[in-house]
Amino acid sequence: MDKKKSFETLCVQEGWKPKSGEPRSLPIYQSTTFKYDTTEQMADLFDLKSSGYFYSRLQNPSNDVVAEKIAKLEGGVAGMLTSSGQAANFYAIFNICEAGDHFISAASIYGGTFNLFGVTMKKLGIEVTFVDQEASVEELQKAFRPNTKAVFAETITNPTLSVLDIEKFAKLAHSNGVPLIIDNTFPTPYNCRPFEFGCDIVTHSTTKYIDGHASTVGGCIVDSGNFDWDKYADKFPGLTQPDPSYHGLAYTKAFGKGAYITKATVQLMRDFGAIQAPQHAFLLNLGLETLHLRMERHCENALKVAKYLKKHPKVDWVNYPGLEDSPYHALAQKQFRNGQSCGVVTFGLKGDREKAIRFMDNLELAAIVTHVADARTCVLHPASHTHRQLSDEQLRAAGVDPTLIRFSVGIENADDIIADIEQALEKA
Ligand SMILES: *Cc1c(COP(=O)(O)O)cnc(C)c1O
């Protein structure tokens, strides 16, 4: 992080820095293309000899300002925005894996990512091994193969809220000569900065807390610049060997610490085009300006809700890393700012699936939506929604209690949120 400025100040001030007479707010560069005076100026851009903008499928100034801000907040050297969190995770892996390669991922991850890795990437010839992140280093080591290129996990898993031991995973990845990539969506860089614990690349679904208002789908990738690709040059030819699509340029030689993000931009954005709209980057920047305030309130409210639920006779169990009896309490204290994790709490009711449904249907303030990490309190019942094809037995086998409720605590007044839960529990 910028040594002189605190996180809060960076949230508000970093990124767009207008010169005298320029707009105070981040301008939306609503332009697909950019004008040049000479043929040669534009030719140099195409050859990556100079940096600049020519077509928004690759780069747009509004997006770059916001990506740079998120990179600063994470303590990284470079960042890029993508059209969604799914695109961010796909690019993060595909930038260093190709057909015939293999990577390792924690099994307990967001369902969309699980499907992307296990089903869709397999069709591209890239194989994944899913591992239990709680397993011992010796056990995890068995998943590595000669063609393994990366290790992936989430800081706090969605929806099971397990906390990753980042140092354990970073050591494991590095002793095998591969980078650790972490999806840091749930804690956001306000609560956790994975690079400080040895992680190499961070991804985000900015759709969640970073936007924070459920207004734009988006993603982001940030590189720490710490992984030494040249040390394992044979393993990462795409970064270290000449790229025929750019006249034989080698990314690590030409761009140093910027190699990974440059390659993702000029190859993956160029060829797949999952760019974020500059309008969305503008909204994301507005969200970032209050990220520190919102996360503080989300966590404060979530802890109050978790403690309330814990004492309620109709509640069977509560999972929140901030609770003192959580198995992740110590890890949360070590890795997270003031032990704060995120605003999501999961819990189960005494009784059956029907009881959970009656509880959900009686909520008034908390809205039933397929979303989390929003300023407004929202709630989801996996057995009725994301996992509704499964029987109770199948749900339990997947680690999902049929009564599990994923409660995303918003930034309203905590007493109002608790009063809503109370009246719905009474009616359930
Ligand atoms: C939502 C989510 C994603 C996917 O992001 P989209 O922006 O919906 O594409 C990835 N990872 C985590 C942890 C998420 O919560």
The ligand as an SDF file (V2000), in Angstrom:
LIG
                    3D

 15 15  0  0  0  0  0  0  0  0999 V2000
  -20.5450  -14.0770   -7.1800 C   0  0  0  0  0  0  0  0  0  0  0  0
  -19.2150  -14.6850   -7.0710 C   0  0  0  0  0  0  0  0  0  0  0  0
  -18.4490  -14.9960   -8.2110 C   0  0  0  0  0  0  0  0  0  0  0  0
  -18.9740  -14.7880   -9.6060 C   0  0  0  0  0  0  0  0  0  0  0  0
  -19.0380  -13.4310   -9.8780 O   0  0  0  0  0  0  0  0  0  0  0  0
  -20.0630  -12.7630  -10.9430 P   0  0  0  0  0  0  0  0  0  0  0  0
  -19.7310  -11.3330  -10.8320 O   0  0  0  0  0  0  0  0  0  0  0  0
  -21.4450  -13.1240  -10.5210 O   0  0  0  0  0  0  0  0  0  0  0  0
  -19.7010  -13.3380  -12.2800 O   0  0  0  0  0  0  0  0  0  0  0  0
  -17.1780  -15.5130   -8.0210 C   0  0  0  0  0  0  0  0  0  0  0  0
  -16.6950  -15.7270   -6.7880 N   0  0  0  0  0  0  0  0  0  0  0  0
  -17.4050  -15.4550   -5.6670 C   0  0  0  0  0  0  0  0  0  0  0  0
  -16.8150  -15.7240   -4.3200 C   0  0  0  0  0  0  0  0  0  0  0  0
  -18.6900  -14.9250   -5.7660 C   0  0  0  0  0  0  0  0  0  0  0  0
  -19.3970  -14.6730   -4.6400 O   0  0  0  0  0  0  0  0  0  0  0  0
  1  2  1  0
  2  3  1  0
  2 14  2  0
  3  4  1  0
  3 10  2  0
  4  5  1  0
  5  6  1  0
  6  7  2  0
  6  8  1  0
  6  9  1  0
 10 11  1  0
 11 12  2  0
 12 13  1  0
 12 14  1  0
 14 15  1  0
M  END
$$$$
